[in-house]
């Protein structure tokens, strides 16, 4: 999975953002598990997943603040 673009995230509904964060957290858990057992090949994906979560949460907060 490639890095998520901010334009794509802004097009999501709040529910879609929550689902994306949940899926990324599951993926991050699995990647951490793979790293611990020595099976992780793409080590940069861990960093990408963490940053994608932060990117989604930031845009979600911006959208919430804009509604106020």
N, C-alpha and C positions, 0 to 999 in steps of 0.2 A: 504494500500500500504506500502510495506516495504522500508527501507532505500536503496537508490541506491548505488551500488558498483562502485568504480572508474573504474574497468575494463569494466563494462557495459557501462559507460559513454564514455570512450575512444573509444569504438567500434562504437559509434554513429557518424553520419555525422553532419556537422554544422547545417543543417536544422532540423534534429531530435533533436539536443540540444535546439534550439530555441523553438520548439514545446513543449519539456519537461518543459522548464522554464515557458512558458506561461501556461501550464496546472497546474504546481505547484503553480503559482501565483494565479490562479483561485481557486485552492483548499485552499490555505492559506487564501484568502478572505472569502471563505465560512466557514472555521474553525473559523476565528475571529468573524464572524457574529454569529455562533453557541455559541461561548464562551460568547459573549455579552448578548445573550438571555437565557443563562443558559442551553442550550441543548447539549453542547459539553461533550461527555463521555471520549474520549481518548485525554487528554490534551497534552500528549507527541507528538502527531502527528503534532501539530503546530510547535514545535521545529524541528522535523525531516524534515518537508517541507521547513522550512527556511534554514536549513543546506544543504538539497539537492540542492536548488537553488544556494547557494554559491559554492557547490562542482562542479556543472555543469559549472558555470561561470568561475571558476578557471581553470578547465581543458580546456575549450574553449579558454581562454586566452593563456594557455600554448601551445596549438596547433597552434594558430595564430602566436605566437612568434617564434615557431620552423620553420615556413615556411619562415621567413624573413632571 
